[in-house]
Amino acid sequence: MSCPAKQHSIPPTDFEADPMIIFYTLGFTAIVIVVSLGYRKLWTAYWDHRIGPLGMRRVGKPGDRNLSKEFAKEYQKSEKKIVGKDEWRVEALFDHPIKSTYPIEVQESVVEAHGLEHDRQFCFAQWYEPTPKGGQEVNTTPKEEPEKGTTSWWNKRRHWTCLTQRKTPRLTLVKTEIWVPDPQSRDYDDEDEYIKSGGCLVVKFPFTPSLNPLNVWSVFVTRLVTWNWKSELTVTFRVPLNPTAERIRERGYTNDNFNIFRDYPSGLDMTSEISSKIWDQFRYTLDVSKIKPGLSNRLALFRVDLTKNRNLYKCAPNEEQLGYQARLSFQDSYPLSIQNMSSIMTTETECSHGQQPTKYTPDSRRYRGNIYISGPAPFDEDDWTLIQIGDHKYHVSCRTTRCTLPTNDPNTGILSTKVQPEPQKWLLANRKIDAGNKVGCLGMQMVPTKEAIGIWAAPSLLDPAGQATRNHLEQALLPNLLNNLRAKLFQAQLHDVT
């Protein structure tokens, strides 16, 4: 028989942790958490900024643009050496995916009936309501009803109106990226919503709220990712490039008419793709409250409705001449525009006389053309009626009349402050050359022939024989563009329309 062991109790003691141990433990834990979250935030931002959507490739020319030094003395000297049409060349191609926003320079583009493939397929719009006069309500059914569809008729009705830099100069701060499916990418997934939609449009705009402890970290990450310590916070959103019927139903897209210049086409309202928070930030960036009376702060994003053609008449060739009915996307007037660099340089040089560099910066992008060419004498294009690009022809329908939009600096979104700002002042004084519209003109408007539709275009030498050695092109012009074997040589010639 055994006796139970004697039980011993441990006397209670007061435990006092070293304050330094607690401090270092908490500090180390906080550092681990901050570094982990920071790394994730930084890598996510870097991935999105540099790489973009998975399974896709970016359309466009990153880095310096072809025309970045167009006003340098070296460039102007090279222009003077161009002698004869056999040396004419296309310097650059530009898309403007969202109307009146910052352009994208592209290495190549498919020419469609409505213009370059991705040009002006989207636009922002603002809601317009008729403004009462004298404190009385607006009469939406006047005794003398204007003809339906006219500007007077629409001005008496609520409707959407397209946002442009004419009234909203800060639109130039809105930058876009076109991403299209890349089956060669290891991340390619044909079930991805954006891939099923033919790609996506990435939209970025600066947003600078009042600095506070909640956004200091975001500001730091933005500047670290872009490696620019003056960078503003960038807000980014994406929309499908060509939404499927299923997505249209799911997101509740609607069709609506809106005003573009003097036209009221129908478009696909994609506003539901963008969160209300981003819309608030976008309004803040554009400062839409300072636009003319009658316009509210209600904004929308429209896309070209591919089921409804926006037919073009005006000075364009008729259907019998073209072999198809001319049409356009969200351009003001015509599907394609061409600019002669020597004409731009002459205009910008004249505009710069007497101007302070900080007030007026010469820039060919002020004129928002699709095709920029070198070789012809200044304003030689004024009398063109048909040009040949490679083996295909394009009708030159009319001159490009110029409004106040070129007075906006494409890099800053700041309009010239003079009563008659440049280049509008110089164009009005020297370029009233059109019998139909007494305003300044610069550039030409074009319509592709039926044979030109679907043809690849790329900047290259203009060679009348369609022959140019690869070695000569690589040494002389655009080596980064020549890996694409679909590049077409451009040949500009003057023809008479019969």
C-alpha positions as CSV (number, residue, x, y, z in Angstrom):
1,M,0.0,0.0,0.0
2,S,1.5,3.4,-1.0
3,C,1.0,6.8,0.3
4,P,-0.1,9.7,-2.0
5,A,2.7,12.1,-3.0
6,K,2.7,15.3,-1.2
7,Q,1.4,18.1,-3.4
8,H,3.4,21.4,-3.6
9,S,1.9,24.7,-4.7
10,I,3.9,27.3,-6.5
11,P,3.6,30.6,-4.8
12,P,2.2,33.4,-7.1
13,T,4.7,35.9,-8.4
14,D,4.3,39.3,-10.1
15,F,5.6,39.1,-13.8
16,E,6.9,42.4,-15.1
17,A,7.9,42.4,-18.8
18,D,10.7,44.6,-19.8
19,P,9.2,47.6,-21.5
20,M,11.9,47.6,-24.1
21,I,11.0,44.0,-25.1
22,I,7.4,45.0,-25.6
23,F,8.5,48.1,-27.6
24,Y,10.8,46.1,-29.9
25,T,8.2,43.3,-30.3
26,L,5.4,45.6,-31.3
27,G,7.7,47.7,-33.5
28,F,9.0,44.7,-35.3
29,T,5.5,43.4,-35.8
30,A,4.4,46.7,-37.2
31,I,7.4,46.9,-39.6
32,V,6.6,43.4,-40.9
33,I,2.9,44.3,-41.5
34,V,3.8,47.6,-43.2
35,V,6.5,46.2,-45.4
36,S,4.2,43.3,-46.4
37,L,1.3,45.5,-47.2
38,G,3.6,48.0,-48.9
39,Y,5.3,45.4,-51.0
40,R,1.9,44.1,-52.1
41,K,0.6,47.6,-52.9
42,L,3.8,48.6,-54.7
43,W,3.9,45.4,-56.7
44,T,0.3,45.6,-57.6
45,A,0.6,49.2,-58.7
46,Y,3.8,48.4,-60.7
47,W,2.2,45.4,-62.4
48,D,-0.8,47.4,-63.4
49,H,1.2,50.4,-64.5
50,R,3.9,48.5,-66.5
51,I,2.3,45.3,-67.5
52,G,-1.5,45.8,-67.8
53,P,-4.3,43.3,-68.1
54,L,-3.3,39.6,-68.2
55,G,-3.3,37.7,-71.4
56,M,-3.2,40.9,-73.5
57,R,-0.7,43.1,-75.4
58,R,-0.7,46.8,-75.5
59,V,-1.4,48.7,-78.8
60,G,0.7,51.8,-79.3
61,K,4.2,53.1,-79.1
62,P,5.5,53.5,-75.5
63,G,8.2,56.0,-74.8
64,D,9.2,58.9,-77.0
65,R,6.9,59.6,-79.9
66,N,8.2,59.9,-83.5
67,L,7.4,63.6,-83.5
68,S,9.0,64.4,-80.1
69,K,11.7,66.6,-81.8
70,E,9.7,68.0,-84.7
71,F,10.6,71.6,-83.9
72,A,14.3,70.9,-83.3
73,K,16.7,72.5,-85.8
74,E,18.1,69.1,-86.8
75,Y,14.6,67.9,-87.8
76,Q,13.9,71.1,-89.7
77,K,17.1,70.7,-91.6
78,S,16.2,67.1,-92.5
79,E,12.9,68.4,-93.8
80,K,14.5,70.8,-96.2
81,K,16.6,68.0,-97.7
82,I,13.4,66.2,-98.9
83,V,13.3,66.8,-102.6
84,G,10.6,65.2,-104.8
85,K,7.6,63.0,-104.1
86,D,9.8,59.9,-104.0
87,E,11.1,61.0,-100.6
88,W,7.8,62.0,-99.0
89,R,7.1,60.0,-95.9
90,V,4.6,59.4,-93.2
91,E,6.1,60.4,-89.8
92,A,3.4,59.2,-87.4
93,L,0.0,57.7,-86.9
94,F,-2.3,58.7,-84.0
95,D,-5.4,57.2,-82.5
96,H,-7.7,59.0,-80.1
97,P,-9.6,56.1,-78.5
98,I,-11.8,58.5,-76.4
99,K,-12.7,61.6,-78.3
100,S,-10.8,64.8,-77.2
101,T,-8.5,63.0,-74.7
102,Y,-4.8,62.5,-75.0
103,P,-3.7,60.7,-78.2
104,I,-2.0,57.4,-78.6
105,E,0.8,57.1,-81.2
106,V,0.6,53.7,-82.9
107,Q,3.1,51.8,-84.9
108,E,0.4,50.5,-87.2
109,S,-3.3,50.5,-87.6
110,V,-6.0,48.9,-89.7
111,V,-7.9,51.3,-91.9
112,E,-11.7,50.9,-91.4
113,A,-14.6,52.6,-93.1
114,H,-15.0,54.7,-90.0
115,G,-11.3,55.6,-89.8
116,L,-8.3,54.1,-88.0
117,E,-9.4,50.9,-86.1
118,H,-9.5,52.4,-82.6
119,D,-9.9,56.1,-83.3
120,R,-12.7,57.9,-81.5
121,Q,-14.6,54.8,-80.6
122,F,-15.6,56.3,-77.2
123,C,-16.5,59.7,-75.8
124,F,-17.5,61.3,-72.6
125,A,-20.8,63.2,-72.5
126,Q,-22.5,65.6,-70.1
127,W,-26.2,66.0,-69.4
128,Y,-27.8,69.1,-70.8
129,E,-31.1,70.7,-69.6
130,P,-32.7,73.8,-71.2
131,T,-32.0,76.9,-69.1
132,P,-35.1,78.9,-68.1
133,K,-35.2,82.5,-69.2
134,G,-36.6,85.3,-67.0
135,G,-37.4,82.9,-64.2
136,Q,-40.0,81.1,-66.3
137,E,-40.1,77.4,-67.0
138,V,-38.7,76.1,-70.3
139,N,-41.3,75.7,-73.0
140,T,-40.4,72.3,-74.5
141,T,-43.3,72.5,-77.0
142,P,-43.1,75.9,-78.6
143,K,-45.7,77.2,-81.0
144,E,-43.2,77.1,-83.9
145,E,-41.6,73.8,-83.4
146,P,-38.1,73.6,-85.1
147,E,-37.5,70.8,-87.5
148,K,-36.9,67.6,-85.7
149,G,-33.3,66.6,-85.3
150,T,-31.9,70.1,-85.8
151,T,-29.7,71.9,-83.3
152,S,-32.6,74.3,-82.4
153,W,-34.9,71.3,-81.8
154,W,-32.4,69.6,-79.5
155,N,-31.6,72.8,-77.6
156,K,-35.1,72.8,-76.3
157,R,-34.8,69.3,-75.0
158,R,-32.9,67.4,-72.4
159,H,-30.0,65.4,-74.0
160,W,-26.4,64.4,-73.7
161,T,-23.7,66.5,-75.3
162,C,-20.2,65.4,-76.0
163,L,-17.3,66.7,-73.9
164,T,-14.5,68.2,-75.8
165,Q,-11.4,70.3,-75.1
166,R,-13.2,73.3,-76.5
167,K,-15.0,73.7,-73.2
168,T,-13.2,71.2,-71.0
169,P,-9.5,71.6,-71.7
170,R,-8.4,69.3,-68.9
171,L,-9.7,66.3,-70.9
172,T,-6.2,66.2,-72.4
173,L,-5.0,65.0,-69.0
174,V,-7.0,61.8,-69.5
175,K,-4.8,59.1,-71.0
176,T,-5.9,55.8,-72.5
177,E,-4.3,52.5,-73.4
178,I,-5.7,49.9,-75.8
179,W,-5.1,46.3,-74.8
180,V,-6.0,43.5,-77.2
181,P,-5.9,39.7,-76.6
182,D,-2.6,38.0,-77.1
183,P,-3.0,34.2,-77.6
184,Q,0.8,33.8,-77.3
185,S,0.7,35.1,-73.7
186,R,1.0,32.5,-71.0
187,D,-1.8,34.2,-69.1
188,Y,-4.2,34.1,-72.0
189,D,-7.6,32.8,-71.0
190,D,-10.3,32.7,-73.7
191,E,-12.9,32.7,-70.9
192,D,-11.7,36.1,-69.5
193,E,-14.4,38.7,-69.9
194,Y,-12.1,41.3,-71.5
195,I,-10.7,38.8,-73.9
196,K,-14.2,37.8,-75.0
197,S,-14.8,41.5,-75.5
198,G,-11.9,41.8,-77.9
199,G,-9.7,43.6,-75.3
200,C,-10.1,46.5,-72.9
201,L,-9.7,50.2,-72.8
202,V,-7.6,51.4,-69.8
203,V,-8.4,55.0,-68.8
204,K,-6.2,57.0,-66.4
205,F,-6.5,60.5,-65.1
206,P,-4.8,62.6,-62.4
207,F,-6.6,63.2,-59.1
208,T,-5.1,65.4,-56.5
209,P,-7.3,65.6,-53.3
210,S,-6.3,67.5,-50.3
211,L,-3.3,65.7,-48.7
212,N,-4.2,63.9,-45.5
213,P,-2.8,60.9,-43.5
214,L,-5.1,58.5,-45.4
215,N,-3.6,59.2,-48.8
216,V,0.0,60.0,-48.0
217,W,1.0,56.4,-48.7
218,S,-0.9,56.3,-52.0
219,V,0.9,59.5,-53.2
220,F,4.2,58.0,-52.2
221,V,3.5,54.7,-54.1
222,T,2.4,56.6,-57.2
223,R,5.6,58.7,-57.3
224,L,7.8,55.6,-56.6
225,V,6.1,53.6,-59.4
226,T,6.4,56.3,-62.0
227,W,9.8,57.4,-60.7
228,N,8.5,61.0,-60.9
229,W,8.3,62.9,-57.6
230,K,5.9,65.4,-59.0
231,S,3.4,62.8,-60.1
232,E,-0.2,63.2,-59.0
233,L,-2.3,60.4,-57.8
234,T,-3.6,58.4,-60.8
235,V,-7.1,57.0,-60.9
236,T,-7.5,54.0,-63.3
237,F,-10.5,52.2,-64.6
238,R,-11.2,49.7,-67.4
239,V,-14.0,49.1,-69.8
240,P,-14.4,46.3,-72.4
241,L,-13.3,47.3,-75.9
242,N,-16.2,45.7,-77.7
243,P,-18.6,44.4,-75.1
244,T,-20.4,41.2,-75.7
245,A,-24.2,41.0,-75.9
246,E,-24.1,39.1,-72.5
247,R,-22.2,41.9,-70.8
248,I,-24.4,44.6,-72.4
249,R,-27.4,42.8,-70.7
250,E,-25.7,42.2,-67.4
251,R,-24.5,45.8,-67.0
252,G,-27.7,47.3,-68.3
253,Y,-26.3,49.3,-71.2
254,T,-28.7,51.6,-73.0
255,N,-28.8,53.4,-76.3
256,D,-29.1,57.1,-76.4
257,N,-28.6,60.1,-78.7
258,F,-26.1,62.7,-77.9
259,N,-24.7,65.9,-79.5
260,I,-21.4,65.8,-81.4
261,F,-20.7,69.1,-83.2
262,R,-23.8,69.6,-85.3
263,D,-24.9,65.9,-85.3
264,Y,-26.9,63.8,-82.8
265,P,-25.8,60.1,-83.3
266,S,-26.8,57.2,-81.2
267,G,-24.3,55.6,-78.9
268,L,-24.1,52.8,-76.4
269,D,-24.1,54.2,-72.8
270,M,-21.5,52.3,-70.8
271,T,-21.7,54.5,-67.7
272,S,-22.5,51.5,-65.5
273,E,-19.0,50.2,-66.0
274,I,-17.6,52.9,-63.8
275,S,-18.1,53.3,-60.1
276,S,-19.8,56.3,-58.6
277,K,-16.6,57.1,-56.6
278,I,-14.5,57.3,-59.8
279,W,-17.1,59.5,-61.5
280,D,-16.9,61.9,-58.5
281,Q,-13.1,62.0,-58.9
282,F,-13.4,62.5,-62.6
283,R,-15.8,65.4,-62.2
284,Y,-13.3,66.9,-59.7
285,T,-10.4,66.6,-62.2
286,L,-12.3,68.1,-65.1
287,D,-14.0,70.8,-63.0
288,V,-17.2,70.3,-64.9
289,S,-19.1,72.8,-62.8
290,K,-17.4,75.7,-64.7
291,I,-19.0,74.8,-68.0
292,K,-21.8,76.8,-69.7
293,P,-25.3,77.1,-68.1
294,G,-27.7,74.2,-68.7
295,L,-25.0,71.5,-68.3
296,S,-25.2,69.5,-65.1
297,N,-22.4,67.5,-63.4
298,R,-24.0,64.3,-64.6
299,L,-21.5,62.5,-66.9
300,A,-21.6,59.4,-69.1
301,L,-19.3,57.3,-71.3
302,F,-20.6,56.3,-74.7
303,R,-19.2,53.8,-77.2
304,V,-19.9,53.5,-80.9
305,D,-22.8,51.2,-81.4
306,L,-21.6,48.7,-84.1
307,T,-25.2,47.8,-85.0
308,K,-26.0,51.4,-86.1
309,N,-24.0,53.2,-88.7
310,R,-23.4,56.9,-88.5
311,N,-23.7,57.7,-92.2
312,L,-21.6,60.5,-93.7
313,Y,-22.8,62.8,-96.5
314,K,-21.6,66.4,-96.6
315,C,-18.6,66.6,-99.1
316,A,-17.8,62.9,-99.0
317,P,-18.1,60.9,-102.2
318,N,-21.5,59.2,-102.6
319,E,-22.2,55.5,-102.2
320,E,-21.9,55.0,-106.0
321,Q,-18.5,56.5,-106.1
322,L,-17.1,54.8,-103.1
323,G,-18.8,51.4,-103.4
324,Y,-20.1,51.7,-99.9
325,Q,-21.9,54.4,-97.8
326,A,-19.3,56.6,-96.1
327,R,-19.6,56.6,-92.3
328,L,-17.6,57.7,-89.2
329,S,-17.3,57.0,-85.5
330,F,-17.3,59.9,-83.0
331,Q,-15.2,62.2,-85.2
332,D,-16.6,65.7,-85.7
333,S,-16.9,65.4,-89.5
334,Y,-14.9,62.8,-91.4
335,P,-13.3,59.4,-90.6
336,L,-9.6,60.4,-91.3
337,S,-7.5,63.5,-91.0
338,I,-4.1,64.2,-92.5
339,Q,-1.6,66.9,-91.4
340,N,1.4,68.2,-93.4
341,M,4.4,68.7,-91.0
342,S,5.8,71.6,-93.0
343,S,2.4,73.4,-92.7
344,I,2.3,72.8,-89.0
345,M,5.9,74.0,-88.6
346,T,5.2,77.2,-90.5
347,T,2.1,77.9,-88.4
348,E,3.7,77.1,-85.1
349,T,6.8,79.2,-85.9
350,E,4.6,82.2,-86.7
351,C,2.5,81.7,-83.6
352,S,5.7,81.5,-81.4
353,H,6.9,85.0,-82.5
354,G,6.5,87.4,-79.6
355,Q,5.2,84.6,-77.3
356,Q,6.8,83.6,-74.1
357,P,7.8,79.9,-74.1
358,T,5.8,79.2,-71.0
359,K,2.7,80.6,-72.7
360,Y,2.8,78.8,-76.0
361,T,4.6,75.5,-76.7
362,P,4.7,74.4,-80.3
363,D,3.3,70.9,-80.6
364,S,1.9,69.1,-83.6
365,R,-0.6,67.2,-81.4
366,R,-2.6,70.4,-81.0
367,Y,-4.1,69.6,-84.4
368,R,-5.2,66.1,-83.5
369,G,-4.6,64.4,-86.8
370,N,-4.5,60.7,-87.6
371,I,-1.7,60.8,-90.3
372,Y,1.3,63.2,-90.2
373,I,3.4,63.4,-93.3
374,S,6.6,65.1,-94.3
375,G,7.8,66.2,-97.7
376,P,5.2,68.4,-99.3
377,A,5.7,72.2,-99.3
378,P,3.8,74.2,-96.7
379,F,0.1,74.1,-97.4
380,D,0.5,72.1,-100.6
381,E,-2.2,69.8,-99.3
382,D,-4.8,72.6,-99.6
383,D,-5.7,71.5,-103.2
384,W,-5.4,67.7,-102.9
385,T,-8.5,65.7,-104.0
386,L,-7.1,62.2,-103.9
387,I,-4.0,60.6,-102.3
388,Q,-2.6,57.2,-102.9
389,I,-1.3,55.3,-99.9
390,G,0.7,52.2,-101.0
391,D,-1.6,50.6,-103.6
392,H,-4.8,52.2,-102.3
393,K,-6.5,55.6,-102.6
394,Y,-8.2,57.9,-100.2
395,H,-10.6,60.7,-101.1
396,V,-9.6,64.1,-99.7
397,S,-13.0,65.6,-99.1
398,C,-12.4,69.0,-97.6
399,R,-10.1,71.2,-95.5
400,T,-10.0,71.0,-91.7
401,T,-11.6,74.1,-90.2
402,R,-10.1,75.1,-86.9
403,C,-11.9,76.1,-83.7
404,T,-10.4,77.0,-80.4
405,L,-9.2,73.5,-79.5
406,P,-5.6,73.9,-80.9
407,T,-5.1,76.7,-78.4
408,N,-5.1,74.1,-75.6
409,D,-1.7,72.8,-74.5
410,P,-1.9,69.0,-75.0
411,N,0.5,68.4,-72.1
412,T,-1.0,70.7,-69.4
413,G,-4.7,71.3,-70.4
414,I,-4.2,75.0,-70.1
415,L,-5.8,77.2,-72.7
416,S,-4.0,80.3,-74.1
417,T,-5.3,83.3,-72.1
418,K,-5.1,86.0,-74.8
419,V,-8.3,87.5,-76.3
420,Q,-7.4,85.8,-79.6
421,P,-5.2,83.0,-78.5
422,E,-2.7,81.2,-80.8
423,P,-2.8,79.4,-83.2
424,Q,-6.4,80.6,-83.7
425,K,-5.3,84.2,-84.1
426,W,-2.8,83.4,-86.8
427,L,-5.1,81.0,-88.6
428,L,-7.9,83.5,-88.7
429,A,-5.5,86.2,-90.1
430,N,-3.8,84.0,-92.7
431,R,-5.7,80.8,-93.4
432,K,-9.3,81.9,-94.3
433,I,-9.0,80.0,-97.6
434,D,-12.2,78.0,-97.7
435,A,-15.1,79.5,-99.6
436,G,-17.7,77.7,-97.5
437,N,-16.5,78.4,-94.0
438,K,-14.7,81.6,-93.2
439,V,-12.5,80.4,-90.4
440,G,-8.8,79.3,-90.3
441,C,-8.0,76.0,-92.0
442,L,-5.1,73.6,-91.4
443,G,-5.0,70.0,-92.6
444,M,-7.4,67.9,-94.7
445,Q,-10.3,65.5,-94.1
446,M,-10.4,62.1,-95.9
447,V,-12.6,59.1,-96.7
448,P,-11.0,55.7,-97.6
449,T,-12.0,54.0,-100.8
450,K,-13.5,50.6,-100.6
451,E,-10.2,49.0,-101.6
452,A,-8.3,50.7,-98.8
453,I,-10.5,49.3,-96.0
454,G,-8.8,46.6,-94.0
455,I,-5.3,47.6,-95.2
456,W,-2.5,47.9,-92.6
457,A,-0.8,51.3,-92.3
458,A,2.4,52.2,-90.7
459,P,4.9,55.1,-90.8
460,S,7.5,54.6,-93.4
461,L,9.1,56.2,-96.4
462,L,6.9,57.3,-99.2
463,D,8.2,55.5,-102.3
464,P,6.4,55.7,-105.6
465,A,7.6,52.4,-106.8
466,G,6.6,50.7,-103.5
467,Q,10.2,49.7,-103.1
468,A,12.6,50.6,-100.2
469,T,15.3,48.5,-98.9
470,R,15.1,47.4,-95.3
471,N,18.6,48.5,-94.6
472,H,18.0,52.0,-95.8
473,L,14.8,52.3,-93.7
474,E,16.5,50.9,-90.6
475,Q,19.3,53.4,-90.9
476,A,17.3,56.4,-91.9
477,L,13.9,56.4,-90.3
478,L,12.0,54.2,-87.8
479,P,13.9,51.0,-86.9
480,N,11.5,50.1,-84.1
481,L,8.6,49.8,-86.6
482,L,10.1,47.6,-89.2
483,N,9.7,44.2,-87.5
484,N,6.1,44.2,-88.7
485,L,6.0,42.7,-92.2
486,R,2.5,44.1,-92.7
487,A,3.8,47.6,-92.8
488,K,2.6,49.5,-95.9
489,L,4.6,52.1,-97.7
490,F,2.8,55.3,-98.1
491,Q,2.8,57.2,-101.4
492,A,1.1,60.6,-101.6
493,Q,0.2,61.9,-105.0
494,L,-2.1,64.6,-106.3
495,H,-4.9,63.4,-108.5
496,D,-8.0,64.9,-110.1
497,V,-11.4,63.4,-109.2
498,T,-13.2,62.5,-112.4
